[in-house]
């Protein structure tokens, strides 16, 4: 069995057939077992055992588990230029990388 990598996606691009995805956005709400991520294209609930502060910019590497996203790794990306990040992603997508 080959290893699968995390596919960069936006919330609006998430599909039930996805297995591993990578999202970047702001934490807008938290509970004891999940948080809501807003990336500008939509909002999605992600299960986690980690407590995250609201308004934190994160990149979440997630696995799909019974039609729910489970955070495998959460990376603090505060301080990055989000607009530049999105432009670079668009260039990669346009080039097919």
N, C-alpha and C positions, 0 to 999 in steps of 0.2 A: 504494500500500500504506500502510495507516495504522500509526502507531507503537503499539506495545504497551507497557503499563505493567507494573510488577512487582506481582503480586497478593499481598497479605499472607496467609500461610498458616501453619499449624502443621505439624510433621513428619507427624503422623497424617493430615493432609488432603491431602498431596501425591499427585498422580495422574499417571499416565504421559502424560496429555493436556496437562498443564501446559506452558507455554512459558517464562514468566518468573515467578519467585516471590520473595518477600521473607520471610526467616525470622529470628527472633531467639532466641538461646539461648547456652549456655555451650560453649566449646571444651573437649572432654574428652580429646582425643587428637590428635596431629599426626603426619604423615609428611612426606617431602620434597615431595610433590605434592598433599596433601589434608589435611583435618581432619575430625573427627567433631564434629557439633553436636548437643547435647541440649537440647531445649526443654521438657522435662517431659511431652510427649506421645509422644516417641520420639526415636530417634537416626538421623542420616543422615550419609553421607560426602559431602563437598563438595570438588571439585577446585579447586586454587588454586596459584599460583606464589609465594604469600606465606607466610612462616613466622609462625605465630601461637603465642603462649604458651598453655599449658594454663590452664584456669579463667578465661579471658577472656570477658566478656560482649560479644557482637557481634551486629550485624544484617548478614545476608548477602543481597545482591541477586544472584540466580542465574538463569542460563539453563539449560534442559534441553538436554543434548547426548547423544544416543544413550542415553537412559534413565539418564543421570548428571547430577548438578547441577554446573555450573561457576560459580564465584564471579566475577561481573563487578565488584562493588564490595563491600568489607568495611568496615563502619563500627564503630568502637569506641563502645560505648554503656555503658561502665562508669559507674557513678554514677547511672543512672536508677533510678527506683522500678519494678521489673519488675511488681509486683502492680498498681500503678496503671496501667501501660501495658496490661496484659492487660484490666483493667476498661474502659478507654477503648475498646479494640478490640472488646470484647463489645458495648458500647453502639453503636458504629458498625455492627457486623454486625446488631444487632437493628433499627436504624433503616434498614438497607439502603443505607448509604453506602459 
